[in-house]
Amino acid sequence: MIVTFTAEGTHTKTGEPTKDEDSDAVSALIDSTAAVGGVSRASEFAGRLDRQLCRDGVYKASEVVLISDGAAWITNVADELLAGMKKTYILDVFHALEYASAALKALVRHDDVYKARLAEVKARLNGNVARVIADLRPHRDQNKGVAKCIDYFEANKERMRYDEYRARGMQIGSGQIESCCKQMVATRFKRSGCKWSVRGANALLALKTCWKNLQWEQFALWKALQIVQSNKKTGLAP
């Protein structure tokens, strides 16, 4: 699931960056992008994302900020599509806290202590990820969750400079993505008794995306042109 938007304004009370009105565009895909092995344009995902970025004028931007869970395939696709552009990769802070939470639950039994420790980690993530890793490292062999958290933070620490991102007015969380996943996918595709093939789910989700993005007329015109071209090739067109 991809959500693209601009965020030049800030909230009047919190100072947090806010999505500009009418800038939201959704590109919701289900396919095997992760298995493409770096040849990202071979996937339907990359193709649709490329078209969405063109529609939104992203390729004309002076800088693009990408918030994700740190998966390598996302970086590969972005590096290829946005080659030569200034890019800032941010590890979604909520994913970071999920890993930290799992690690602390394995180490701390009392709920009050766990909450206090998690609050400490959350504060230290804002500029001192190295300290968090150092605090967890002595407990690495005690639990797999601790080891996973350490490895995850080590692999993504260059994308966890949250204090710098905040100072530049950047978002650090994927609330837009999570909300879109719930509204676009879960409420439609996870109904009781629903069963989907990858091809079927991908096709219907693409149609719903066109509808949500107010691109239904463009899609209908494109589909009509496809039919005309196909008929000409098969000799069915006059």
Contacts in CASP RR format, 6 or more apart in sequence:
PFRMAT RR
TARGET T0000
AUTHOR 0000-0000-0000
METHOD contacts of the structure
MODEL  1
MIVTFTAEGTHTKTGEPTKDEDSDAVSALIDSTAAVGGVSRASEFAGRLD
RQLCRDGVYKASEVVLISDGAAWITNVADELLAGMKKTYILDVFHALEYA
SAALKALVRHDDVYKARLAEVKARLNGNVARVIADLRPHRDQNKGVAKCI
DYFEANKERMRYDEYRARGMQIGSGQIESCCKQMVATRFKRSGCKWSVRG
ANALLALKTCWKNLQWEQFALWKALQIVQSNKKTGLAP
1 26 0 8 1.000
1 28 0 8 1.000
1 29 0 8 1.000
1 177 0 8 1.000
1 180 0 8 1.000
1 181 0 8 1.000
1 184 0 8 1.000
1 185 0 8 1.000
2 26 0 8 1.000
2 27 0 8 1.000
2 28 0 8 1.000
2 29 0 8 1.000
2 49 0 8 1.000
2 52 0 8 1.000
2 177 0 8 1.000
3 24 0 8 1.000
3 25 0 8 1.000
3 26 0 8 1.000
3 27 0 8 1.000
3 176 0 8 1.000
3 177 0 8 1.000
3 180 0 8 1.000
4 24 0 8 1.000
4 25 0 8 1.000
4 26 0 8 1.000
4 27 0 8 1.000
4 52 0 8 1.000
4 53 0 8 1.000
4 56 0 8 1.000
4 58 0 8 1.000
5 19 0 8 1.000
5 20 0 8 1.000
5 23 0 8 1.000
5 24 0 8 1.000
5 25 0 8 1.000
5 176 0 8 1.000
6 19 0 8 1.000
6 20 0 8 1.000
6 23 0 8 1.000
7 17 0 8 1.000
7 18 0 8 1.000
7 19 0 8 1.000
7 20 0 8 1.000
7 23 0 8 1.000
7 170 0 8 1.000
7 171 0 8 1.000
8 17 0 8 1.000
8 20 0 8 1.000
9 17 0 8 1.000
9 18 0 8 1.000
9 20 0 8 1.000
10 16 0 8 1.000
10 17 0 8 1.000
10 18 0 8 1.000
10 169 0 8 1.000
11 17 0 8 1.000
11 18 0 8 1.000
16 169 0 8 1.000
16 171 0 8 1.000
17 169 0 8 1.000
17 170 0 8 1.000
17 171 0 8 1.000
19 176 0 8 1.000
23 56 0 8 1.000
24 176 0 8 1.000
25 52 0 8 1.000
25 55 0 8 1.000
25 56 0 8 1.000
25 213 0 8 1.000
26 180 0 8 1.000
26 184 0 8 1.000
26 209 0 8 1.000
26 212 0 8 1.000
26 213 0 8 1.000
27 48 0 8 1.000
27 49 0 8 1.000
27 52 0 8 1.000
27 209 0 8 1.000
28 180 0 8 1.000
28 184 0 8 1.000
28 185 0 8 1.000
28 205 0 8 1.000
28 206 0 8 1.000
28 208 0 8 1.000
28 209 0 8 1.000
29 44 0 8 1.000
29 45 0 8 1.000
29 48 0 8 1.000
29 49 0 8 1.000
29 202 0 8 1.000
29 205 0 8 1.000
29 206 0 8 1.000
30 198 0 8 1.000
30 201 0 8 1.000
30 202 0 8 1.000
30 205 0 8 1.000
31 43 0 8 1.000
31 44 0 8 1.000
31 45 0 8 1.000
31 198 0 8 1.000
31 202 0 8 1.000
32 43 0 8 1.000
32 198 0 8 1.000
33 40 0 8 1.000
33 43 0 8 1.000
33 45 0 8 1.000
33 46 0 8 1.000
33 73 0 8 1.000
33 77 0 8 1.000
34 71 0 8 1.000
34 73 0 8 1.000
36 42 0 8 1.000
36 43 0 8 1.000
36 46 0 8 1.000
36 73 0 8 1.000
37 73 0 8 1.000
37 76 0 8 1.000
38 73 0 8 1.000
38 76 0 8 1.000
38 77 0 8 1.000
38 80 0 8 1.000
40 46 0 8 1.000
40 73 0 8 1.000
40 76 0 8 1.000
40 77 0 8 1.000
40 80 0 8 1.000
40 81 0 8 1.000
41 47 0 8 1.000
41 50 0 8 1.000
41 80 0 8 1.000
43 77 0 8 1.000
44 202 0 8 1.000
45 77 0 8 1.000
46 77 0 8 1.000
46 80 0 8 1.000
46 81 0 8 1.000
48 206 0 8 1.000
49 77 0 8 1.000
49 81 0 8 1.000
50 81 0 8 1.000
53 59 0 8 1.000
53 81 0 8 1.000
53 82 0 8 1.000
58 64 0 8 1.000
58 82 0 8 1.000
59 82 0 8 1.000
59 85 0 8 1.000
61 85 0 8 1.000
62 86 0 8 1.000
63 85 0 8 1.000
63 86 0 8 1.000
63 87 0 8 1.000
63 88 0 8 1.000
64 78 0 8 1.000
64 82 0 8 1.000
64 85 0 8 1.000
64 86 0 8 1.000
64 87 0 8 1.000
64 88 0 8 1.000
65 87 0 8 1.000
65 88 0 8 1.000
65 90 0 8 1.000
65 170 0 8 1.000
65 171 0 8 1.000
66 74 0 8 1.000
66 78 0 8 1.000
66 87 0 8 1.000
66 88 0 8 1.000
66 89 0 8 1.000
66 90 0 8 1.000
67 90 0 8 1.000
67 91 0 8 1.000
67 92 0 8 1.000
67 171 0 8 1.000
67 172 0 8 1.000
67 173 0 8 1.000
67 174 0 8 1.000
67 177 0 8 1.000
68 74 0 8 1.000
68 75 0 8 1.000
68 89 0 8 1.000
68 90 0 8 1.000
68 91 0 8 1.000
68 92 0 8 1.000
68 174 0 8 1.000
69 91 0 8 1.000
69 92 0 8 1.000
69 95 0 8 1.000
69 174 0 8 1.000
70 89 0 8 1.000
70 91 0 8 1.000
70 92 0 8 1.000
70 95 0 8 1.000
70 155 0 8 1.000
70 156 0 8 1.000
70 159 0 8 1.000
75 89 0 8 1.000
78 87 0 8 1.000
78 89 0 8 1.000
79 87 0 8 1.000
88 165 0 8 1.000
88 170 0 8 1.000
89 158 0 8 1.000
89 159 0 8 1.000
90 159 0 8 1.000
90 162 0 8 1.000
90 165 0 8 1.000
90 170 0 8 1.000
90 171 0 8 1.000
90 172 0 8 1.000
90 173 0 8 1.000
91 156 0 8 1.000
91 159 0 8 1.000
91 160 0 8 1.000
92 172 0 8 1.000
92 173 0 8 1.000
92 174 0 8 1.000
92 177 0 8 1.000
93 125 0 8 1.000
93 162 0 8 1.000
93 172 0 8 1.000
93 173 0 8 1.000
94 173 0 8 1.000
94 174 0 8 1.000
94 175 0 8 1.000
94 178 0 8 1.000
95 174 0 8 1.000
96 125 0 8 1.000
96 152 0 8 1.000
96 153 0 8 1.000
96 156 0 8 1.000
96 160 0 8 1.000
97 118 0 8 1.000
97 121 0 8 1.000
97 122 0 8 1.000
97 125 0 8 1.000
99 145 0 8 1.000
99 148 0 8 1.000
99 149 0 8 1.000
99 152 0 8 1.000
99 153 0 8 1.000
100 118 0 8 1.000
100 121 0 8 1.000
100 122 0 8 1.000
100 125 0 8 1.000
100 132 0 8 1.000
100 149 0 8 1.000
101 118 0 8 1.000
102 145 0 8 1.000
102 148 0 8 1.000
102 149 0 8 1.000
103 136 0 8 1.000
103 139 0 8 1.000
103 143 0 8 1.000
103 145 0 8 1.000
103 146 0 8 1.000
103 148 0 8 1.000
103 149 0 8 1.000
103 150 0 8 1.000
104 114 0 8 1.000
104 117 0 8 1.000
104 118 0 8 1.000
104 121 0 8 1.000
105 114 0 8 1.000
106 142 0 8 1.000
106 143 0 8 1.000
106 145 0 8 1.000
106 146 0 8 1.000
107 139 0 8 1.000
107 142 0 8 1.000
107 143 0 8 1.000
107 146 0 8 1.000
108 114 0 8 1.000
108 117 0 8 1.000
121 132 0 8 1.000
124 131 0 8 1.000
124 132 0 8 1.000
125 132 0 8 1.000
125 160 0 8 1.000
125 162 0 8 1.000
126 162 0 8 1.000
126 163 0 8 1.000
126 166 0 8 1.000
127 160 0 8 1.000
127 161 0 8 1.000
127 162 0 8 1.000
127 163 0 8 1.000
127 164 0 8 1.000
129 153 0 8 1.000
129 157 0 8 1.000
129 160 0 8 1.000
130 157 0 8 1.000
132 153 0 8 1.000
133 150 0 8 1.000
133 153 0 8 1.000
133 154 0 8 1.000
133 157 0 8 1.000
136 146 0 8 1.000
136 149 0 8 1.000
136 150 0 8 1.000
137 150 0 8 1.000
139 146 0 8 1.000
140 146 0 8 1.000
140 147 0 8 1.000
140 150 0 8 1.000
141 147 0 8 1.000
153 160 0 8 1.000
162 172 0 8 1.000
165 171 0 8 1.000
165 172 0 8 1.000
166 172 0 8 1.000
184 205 0 8 1.000
184 208 0 8 1.000
184 209 0 8 1.000
184 212 0 8 1.000
185 205 0 8 1.000
188 204 0 8 1.000
188 208 0 8 1.000
189 196 0 8 1.000
189 201 0 8 1.000
189 204 0 8 1.000
189 205 0 8 1.000
196 204 0 8 1.000
207 219 0 8 1.000
209 215 0 8 1.000
210 216 0 8 1.000
210 218 0 8 1.000
210 219 0 8 1.000
228 237 0 8 1.000
231 237 0 8 1.000
END
